[in-house]
Amino acid sequence: MLEIIILAAGKGTRMKSNRPKVMHLLAGRPLVQHVIDRARELSAGKIHLVVGHGAEQVESALADADLTFSLQAQQLGTGHAVMQALDKLQADSRVLILYGDVPLIRSATLAQLIELAGDTSMGLLTVNLANPTGYGRILRAADGAVTAIVEQKDATAEQLAITEGNSGVMAVTAKQLRRWLPQLSSQNAQGEYYLTDVIALAAAEGTQIKTVLAADEIEVLGINDRAQQAQLERAFQLQQANKLMQQGLTLLDPTRFDLRGQLSVGQDCIIDINCIFEGDCVLEEGVEIGPNCVIKNARIGAGTHIYANTTVEDSQIDAGCSIGPYARLRPGTHLKAQAKIGNFVETKKAVIGEGSKVNHLSYIGDAFLGDDVNVGAGTITCNYDGVNKHVTQVGNNCFVGANSTLVAPIKVGDNATIAAGSTITTSVHKDELVVARTRQRHIEGWQRPAKKK
């Protein structure tokens, strides 16, 4: 059986935060969640999370993740951290050791590593580095066999020149860990129990140390400060952008694209700069999205055009719609085919019928608009009485004049016309023209207030 230990106990002092390091976000999700996701892809029998600083926050956030938690009350090094999960491992398990602050590790790389763990061998993930500062160095014998790992602070000048670095990720057996971990010593520059010291122990007893070379440094880079967090955010986003472009998506600038969830795209879609996609989003064929838009948990129908600075959240958009610029579609919005939402329009729990238009400066909430309805600028549905929400229903082919107020609950029949500036408090029948305005007064000789000196 495969078991996975994820080390997630560190405070992350350089993050300058009250939040545990592994709970900081990458693409909208905690760092450790990315690592857990990769572990799930490997079909592990059990996943053990070693927590320490902010343990309650981490355990609470991951309570539904089907994990086994082990507490490292004192942070005495990576070897000490693995010891905390040792008694939870099955005797005959292979064990993969990962890190909760290394979010871009690839499951394909890990699958190769796991195959190297056996009774007389173990797997170690290494990486070639242009600048190995801060990494433990891989020491090899003349025949290329790995003999040990030396940490930066304990390395000689000659060892510091080595460019093959230790990722910290390894695959071993539970039996090997039970032999090696009790032999670790804290007699080093850090005063900690290094997990890397098991390499020398393995070599001393004749265990073959087999290595897998990471594809690049990004794959094994940990996050220790805000700059590294930003670096990996952009690396991850560019990875996602490249995958989507391979599927046919046009991104006008892949370096200014953010996906914080899942995005499915049809053919010939175009996304302009600075757009953010969250949750589960689907773009059908020929969708165009202008700059600075936020799309969250939405399905966008074929041929729809979303203009600049628009937000669409938990909404369904059918084919051929036009939205924005500067529109906000809140949860529960459904635009039927060829509907149009214009600039500075907000909708919420609203169904907008086929071919209907809400072009300017309006709020449509808790409403059902039929087909071919035209809503004039400045119109609002008054859906809230201070305690409860109420529904506005507008039939097909209605015309609602500018600056109208529809006080719910109310029904407007098919083909009705509401004159501009009207406040409607009772239902409107089919084919009616309704004018509901305060009487206009004319005051002659009125003097405007003068500005005080």
C-alpha positions as CSV (number, residue, x, y, z in Angstrom):
1,M,0.0,0.0,0.0
2,L,1.1,3.5,-0.7
3,E,0.9,6.1,2.1
4,I,1.9,9.7,1.8
5,I,3.2,12.0,4.5
6,I,2.8,15.7,3.9
7,L,4.9,18.0,6.1
8,A,2.9,21.1,7.0
9,A,4.0,22.2,10.4
10,G,6.1,25.2,9.7
11,K,5.3,28.7,10.8
12,G,6.6,30.5,7.7
13,T,8.2,33.4,9.6
14,R,9.3,35.1,6.4
15,M,5.6,35.3,5.2
16,K,5.0,37.9,8.0
17,S,1.5,36.6,8.7
18,N,-0.7,35.1,11.4
19,R,-1.8,32.5,8.9
20,P,0.1,29.2,8.8
21,K,2.3,29.1,5.8
22,V,0.6,26.1,4.1
23,M,-2.7,28.0,4.3
24,H,-1.5,30.8,2.1
25,L,-3.1,30.8,-1.3
26,L,-2.0,29.9,-4.8
27,A,-4.6,30.3,-7.5
28,G,-7.2,30.8,-4.8
29,R,-6.5,27.6,-2.9
30,P,-4.2,26.8,0.0
31,L,-0.7,25.7,-0.9
32,V,-1.2,22.4,0.9
33,Q,-4.4,21.7,-1.0
34,H,-2.4,21.6,-4.2
35,V,-0.1,19.0,-2.7
36,I,-3.1,17.0,-1.4
37,D,-4.6,17.0,-4.9
38,R,-1.4,15.6,-6.3
39,A,-1.4,12.9,-3.6
40,R,-5.0,12.0,-4.5
41,E,-3.9,11.5,-8.1
42,L,-1.5,8.8,-6.9
43,S,-4.3,6.7,-5.3
44,A,-2.7,6.7,-1.9
45,G,-4.3,4.4,0.7
46,K,-3.7,7.0,3.4
47,I,-2.5,10.6,3.5
48,H,-0.9,11.8,6.7
49,L,-0.6,15.5,7.3
50,V,1.9,16.6,9.9
51,V,0.8,19.9,11.4
52,G,2.3,22.2,14.0
53,H,2.1,26.0,13.9
54,G,-1.6,27.0,13.5
55,A,-2.6,23.3,13.7
56,E,-6.2,24.1,14.6
57,Q,-6.6,26.4,11.6
58,V,-5.1,23.8,9.2
59,E,-7.2,20.9,10.6
60,S,-10.4,23.0,10.6
61,A,-9.8,24.0,7.0
62,L,-9.1,20.4,5.9
63,A,-11.6,18.7,8.1
64,D,-13.5,17.2,5.2
65,A,-10.4,16.1,3.3
66,D,-10.1,12.5,4.7
67,L,-6.7,13.0,6.1
68,T,-4.9,11.6,9.2
69,F,-3.3,14.4,11.3
70,S,-0.2,14.2,13.4
71,L,1.0,17.0,15.6
72,Q,4.6,18.2,15.7
73,A,4.4,20.3,18.8
74,Q,8.0,21.5,18.5
75,Q,9.5,22.2,15.1
76,L,12.7,20.2,15.5
77,G,13.4,19.6,11.8
78,T,12.0,17.5,8.9
79,G,13.2,14.2,10.3
80,H,11.5,14.9,13.6
81,A,8.3,15.9,11.7
82,V,8.2,12.5,9.9
83,M,8.7,10.8,13.2
84,Q,5.3,12.1,14.4
85,A,3.5,10.1,11.7
86,L,5.6,7.0,12.0
87,D,3.4,5.0,14.3
88,K,0.4,5.5,12.0
89,L,2.1,3.8,9.0
90,Q,1.3,0.3,8.0
91,A,4.2,-2.1,8.4
92,D,4.4,-3.1,4.7
93,S,3.7,0.4,3.2
94,R,5.7,2.3,0.7
95,V,5.9,5.9,1.9
96,L,6.1,9.1,-0.2
97,I,7.2,12.2,1.7
98,L,6.0,15.6,0.4
99,Y,6.0,19.2,1.6
100,G,2.9,21.3,2.1
101,D,4.6,24.5,0.7
102,V,5.8,22.9,-2.6
103,P,2.5,23.2,-4.6
104,L,3.7,22.7,-8.2
105,I,5.0,19.1,-7.9
106,R,3.8,17.0,-10.7
107,S,2.1,13.7,-10.1
108,A,3.8,12.1,-13.1
109,T,7.2,12.8,-11.5
110,L,6.0,11.4,-8.2
111,A,4.7,8.2,-9.9
112,Q,8.3,7.6,-11.2
113,L,9.7,8.1,-7.8
114,I,7.3,5.7,-6.0
115,E,8.4,2.9,-8.3
116,L,12.0,3.2,-6.9
117,A,11.1,2.4,-3.3
118,G,11.6,-1.2,-2.2
119,D,13.3,-3.4,0.4
120,T,16.8,-2.7,-0.9
121,S,16.2,0.6,-2.6
122,M,14.7,4.1,-2.2
123,G,13.8,7.0,-4.5
124,L,15.1,10.6,-4.2
125,L,13.9,13.6,-6.2
126,T,16.8,15.9,-7.2
127,V,17.0,19.1,-9.3
128,N,19.7,20.8,-11.3
129,L,20.0,24.5,-10.2
130,A,21.5,27.5,-11.8
131,N,21.8,29.0,-8.3
132,P,21.8,26.2,-5.6
133,T,22.0,28.6,-2.7
134,G,19.8,27.4,0.2
135,Y,19.5,23.8,-1.1
136,G,21.1,20.7,0.3
137,R,23.7,19.4,-2.1
138,I,23.7,15.8,-3.4
139,L,27.0,14.1,-2.7
140,R,27.9,11.3,-5.1
141,A,30.7,8.7,-5.2
142,A,33.1,8.4,-8.2
143,D,30.7,5.8,-9.8
144,G,27.8,8.3,-9.5
145,A,26.1,6.6,-6.6
146,V,24.5,8.9,-4.0
147,T,26.3,8.8,-0.7
148,A,24.7,11.6,1.3
149,I,23.1,15.0,1.3
150,V,24.8,18.0,3.0
151,E,22.8,21.0,4.0
152,Q,23.9,24.5,3.0
153,K,25.0,25.5,6.5
154,D,27.0,22.4,7.0
155,A,28.6,22.3,3.5
156,T,32.3,22.9,2.7
157,A,33.3,25.3,0.0
158,E,33.8,22.4,-2.4
159,Q,30.4,21.0,-1.7
160,L,28.8,24.4,-2.1
161,A,29.9,24.3,-5.8
162,I,27.7,21.3,-6.5
163,T,24.6,22.3,-8.5
164,E,22.5,19.2,-8.0
165,G,20.1,20.1,-5.2
166,N,17.9,18.1,-2.9
167,S,14.2,18.6,-3.3
168,G,13.4,16.9,0.0
169,V,10.9,14.6,-1.7
170,M,11.7,10.9,-1.3
171,A,10.0,7.5,-1.5
172,V,11.0,4.8,1.0
173,T,9.4,2.0,2.9
174,A,7.8,2.2,6.3
175,K,10.4,-0.5,7.5
176,Q,13.3,1.7,6.3
177,L,11.9,4.8,8.2
178,R,11.5,2.7,11.4
179,R,15.2,1.7,11.1
180,W,16.6,5.1,10.1
181,L,14.7,7.8,11.9
182,P,15.7,6.7,15.5
183,Q,19.4,7.0,14.4
184,L,19.1,10.7,13.4
185,S,21.1,13.3,15.4
186,S,20.6,17.0,15.9
187,Q,24.4,17.6,16.1
188,N,24.5,20.1,13.2
189,A,24.5,23.8,12.5
190,Q,20.7,24.1,12.9
191,G,20.4,21.8,15.9
192,E,17.6,19.9,14.1
193,Y,16.9,16.3,13.0
194,Y,17.4,16.4,9.3
195,L,15.4,14.0,7.2
196,T,18.2,14.2,4.6
197,D,20.5,12.4,7.0
198,V,18.7,9.1,6.2
199,I,20.5,9.2,2.8
200,A,23.8,8.5,4.5
201,L,22.3,5.9,6.7
202,A,20.8,4.2,3.6
203,A,24.1,4.3,1.8
204,A,25.9,2.9,4.8
205,E,23.7,-0.2,5.0
206,G,23.9,-0.8,1.2
207,T,20.4,0.4,0.3
208,Q,20.5,1.6,-3.4
209,I,19.6,5.3,-3.6
210,K,17.9,5.9,-7.0
211,T,17.2,9.4,-8.2
212,V,14.6,11.1,-10.4
213,L,15.5,14.5,-11.8
214,A,12.8,17.1,-11.6
215,A,11.8,18.7,-14.9
216,D,12.7,22.1,-13.6
217,E,13.3,24.1,-10.5
218,I,9.7,25.5,-10.4
219,E,8.4,21.9,-9.8
220,V,10.2,21.6,-6.5
221,L,10.4,25.2,-5.4
222,G,9.0,25.8,-1.9
223,I,7.3,29.1,-0.8
224,N,9.0,30.8,2.0
225,D,8.1,34.5,1.4
226,R,5.7,36.7,-0.5
227,A,8.1,37.1,-3.4
228,Q,8.3,33.3,-3.9
229,Q,4.5,33.1,-3.6
230,A,4.1,35.6,-6.4
231,Q,6.7,33.8,-8.5
232,L,4.9,30.5,-8.2
233,E,1.5,32.1,-8.8
234,R,2.7,33.5,-12.1
235,A,4.4,30.2,-13.0
236,F,1.2,28.2,-12.2
237,Q,-1.0,30.7,-14.1
238,L,1.3,30.5,-17.2
239,Q,1.1,26.7,-17.0
240,Q,-2.7,26.8,-17.1
241,A,-2.7,29.5,-19.9
242,N,-0.4,27.3,-22.0
243,K,-2.7,24.3,-21.6
244,L,-5.8,26.3,-22.6
245,M,-4.0,27.8,-25.6
246,Q,-3.1,24.3,-26.7
247,Q,-6.9,23.6,-26.7
248,G,-7.4,26.5,-29.1
249,L,-8.1,29.4,-26.7
250,T,-6.8,32.8,-27.7
251,L,-5.3,34.8,-24.8
252,L,-4.3,38.3,-25.8
253,D,-1.6,38.2,-23.1
254,P,-1.0,34.9,-21.3
255,T,1.0,36.6,-18.6
256,R,-2.1,38.6,-17.6
257,F,-4.5,35.7,-17.1
258,D,-5.7,34.1,-13.8
259,L,-7.6,30.8,-13.4
260,R,-8.6,30.0,-9.8
261,G,-10.6,26.9,-10.6
262,Q,-11.6,25.0,-13.7
263,L,-12.2,26.5,-17.2
264,S,-13.5,24.6,-20.2
265,V,-13.4,26.3,-23.6
266,G,-15.0,25.7,-27.0
267,Q,-13.4,26.6,-30.3
268,D,-12.5,30.2,-31.2
269,C,-12.9,31.8,-27.8
270,I,-11.0,35.0,-27.1
271,I,-10.0,36.4,-23.6
272,D,-8.5,39.8,-23.3
273,I,-6.1,40.9,-20.5
274,N,-6.5,40.8,-16.7
275,C,-9.5,38.4,-16.6
276,I,-10.1,36.2,-13.6
277,F,-11.9,32.9,-13.7
278,E,-13.0,31.3,-10.4
279,G,-14.8,28.1,-9.6
280,D,-16.2,26.0,-12.5
281,C,-16.5,28.0,-15.7
282,V,-17.5,27.0,-19.2
283,L,-17.1,29.0,-22.4
284,E,-18.9,27.6,-25.4
285,E,-17.8,28.2,-28.9
286,G,-17.0,31.7,-30.1
287,V,-17.2,33.5,-26.7
288,E,-15.3,36.8,-26.5
289,I,-14.4,38.3,-23.1
290,G,-13.1,41.9,-22.8
291,P,-10.4,43.1,-20.4
292,N,-10.7,43.2,-16.6
293,C,-13.6,40.8,-16.3
294,V,-14.3,38.4,-13.4
295,I,-16.2,35.2,-14.2
296,K,-17.2,32.8,-11.4
297,N,-19.1,29.6,-11.6
298,A,-20.8,30.5,-14.9
299,R,-21.7,28.9,-18.2
300,I,-21.4,31.3,-21.1
301,G,-23.3,30.4,-24.3
302,A,-21.9,30.3,-27.8
303,G,-21.2,33.6,-29.5
304,T,-21.7,35.7,-26.3
305,H,-19.7,38.9,-26.0
306,I,-18.8,40.1,-22.5
307,Y,-17.4,43.6,-22.6
308,A,-14.8,45.2,-20.3
309,N,-15.0,45.4,-16.5
310,T,-17.9,43.0,-16.1
311,T,-18.5,40.5,-13.3
312,V,-20.6,37.4,-13.9
313,E,-21.1,35.1,-10.8
314,D,-23.1,31.9,-10.5
315,S,-25.1,32.7,-13.7
316,Q,-26.2,31.0,-16.9
317,I,-25.8,32.8,-20.1
318,D,-27.4,31.4,-23.2
319,A,-26.1,31.8,-26.8
320,G,-25.6,35.2,-28.5
321,C,-25.9,37.4,-25.5
322,S,-24.2,40.8,-25.0
323,I,-23.1,41.9,-21.5
324,G,-21.4,45.1,-20.3
325,P,-19.3,47.0,-20.2
326,Y,-19.3,47.6,-16.4
327,A,-22.2,45.2,-15.8
328,R,-22.6,43.0,-12.7
329,L,-24.5,39.7,-13.0
330,R,-25.0,38.3,-9.5
331,P,-26.0,34.7,-8.5
332,G,-29.1,33.3,-10.0
333,T,-29.1,35.3,-13.2
334,H,-30.1,33.6,-16.4
335,L,-29.9,35.4,-19.7
336,K,-31.8,33.6,-22.4
337,A,-30.6,33.7,-26.0
338,Q,-29.8,37.1,-27.6
339,A,-30.5,39.0,-24.4
340,K,-28.6,42.2,-23.7
341,I,-27.3,43.6,-20.5
342,G,-25.7,47.0,-20.9
343,N,-23.4,49.3,-19.0
344,F,-23.9,49.8,-15.2
345,V,-26.7,47.2,-15.0
346,E,-26.9,44.9,-12.0
347,T,-29.0,41.7,-12.0
348,K,-29.7,39.2,-9.2
349,K,-31.9,36.1,-9.3
350,A,-33.3,37.4,-12.5
351,V,-34.4,35.6,-15.7
352,I,-34.1,37.8,-18.8
353,G,-36.0,36.4,-21.7
354,E,-34.9,35.9,-25.3
355,G,-34.0,39.1,-27.1
356,S,-34.8,41.3,-24.0
357,K,-32.7,44.3,-23.3
358,V,-31.7,46.1,-20.1
359,N,-29.3,48.6,-21.6
360,H,-28.3,51.2,-19.0
361,L,-28.1,52.0,-15.3
362,S,-30.7,49.6,-14.0
363,Y,-31.2,47.1,-11.2
364,I,-33.2,44.0,-11.9
365,G,-33.5,41.7,-8.9
366,D,-35.8,38.8,-8.1
367,A,-37.5,39.2,-11.5
368,F,-38.7,37.3,-14.4
369,L,-38.7,39.2,-17.7
370,G,-40.3,37.6,-20.8
371,D,-39.1,37.7,-24.3
372,D,-38.4,40.9,-26.3
373,V,-38.8,43.2,-23.2
374,N,-37.1,46.6,-23.4
375,V,-36.1,48.1,-20.0
376,G,-35.3,51.8,-20.1
377,A,-32.3,53.5,-18.4
378,G,-32.6,54.0,-14.6
379,T,-35.3,51.4,-14.1
380,I,-35.2,49.4,-10.9
381,T,-37.2,46.5,-9.3
382,C,-37.9,47.3,-5.7
383,N,-37.7,43.7,-4.4
384,Y,-37.1,44.3,-0.7
385,D,-39.6,45.6,1.8
386,G,-37.1,45.7,4.6
387,V,-37.8,42.1,5.8
388,N,-38.7,39.9,2.8
389,K,-37.8,39.7,-0.9
390,H,-40.6,39.9,-3.5
391,V,-40.8,39.0,-7.2
392,T,-41.5,41.2,-10.2
393,Q,-42.9,39.5,-13.3
394,V,-42.9,41.2,-16.7
395,G,-44.6,39.5,-19.7
396,N,-43.4,39.3,-23.3
397,N,-42.9,42.3,-25.6
398,C,-43.3,44.9,-22.8
399,F,-41.7,48.4,-22.9
400,V,-40.6,49.8,-19.6
401,G,-39.8,53.6,-19.9
402,A,-36.7,55.2,-18.4
403,N,-36.5,55.9,-14.7
404,S,-39.4,53.6,-13.8
405,T,-39.7,51.9,-10.4
406,L,-41.5,48.5,-10.2
407,V,-42.5,47.9,-6.6
408,A,-42.7,44.1,-6.0
409,P,-44.7,41.9,-5.8
410,I,-46.1,42.9,-9.1
411,K,-47.1,41.5,-12.5
412,V,-46.9,43.3,-15.8
413,G,-48.9,41.6,-18.6
414,D,-47.8,41.0,-22.2
415,N,-47.4,43.9,-24.6
416,A,-47.8,46.5,-21.7
417,T,-46.1,49.9,-21.8
418,I,-45.0,51.7,-18.7
419,A,-44.4,55.4,-19.3
420,A,-41.0,56.9,-18.3
421,G,-40.7,58.1,-14.7
422,S,-43.6,55.9,-13.4
423,T,-43.7,54.3,-10.0
424,I,-45.8,51.1,-10.4
425,T,-47.3,49.6,-7.3
426,T,-50.1,47.5,-8.7
427,S,-50.3,45.0,-11.5
428,V,-50.5,46.1,-15.1
429,H,-52.8,44.3,-17.5
430,K,-52.0,43.0,-21.0
431,D,-51.8,45.7,-23.7
432,E,-52.1,48.6,-21.2
433,L,-50.3,51.9,-21.2
434,V,-49.6,53.0,-17.6
435,V,-48.6,56.5,-16.5
436,A,-47.9,56.8,-12.8
437,R,-46.2,60.2,-12.0
438,T,-46.5,62.8,-9.4
439,R,-48.4,65.9,-10.6
440,Q,-46.0,68.4,-12.1
441,R,-45.9,71.9,-10.6
442,H,-44.6,75.2,-12.2
443,I,-43.4,77.9,-9.8
444,E,-42.7,81.3,-11.4
445,G,-40.1,83.7,-10.2
446,W,-38.3,81.1,-8.1
447,Q,-34.8,82.2,-7.0
448,R,-32.0,79.7,-6.9
449,P,-30.0,79.7,-3.7
450,A,-27.0,81.9,-3.9
451,K,-23.5,80.7,-2.9
452,K,-22.4,82.1,0.4
453,K,-19.3,84.3,0.4
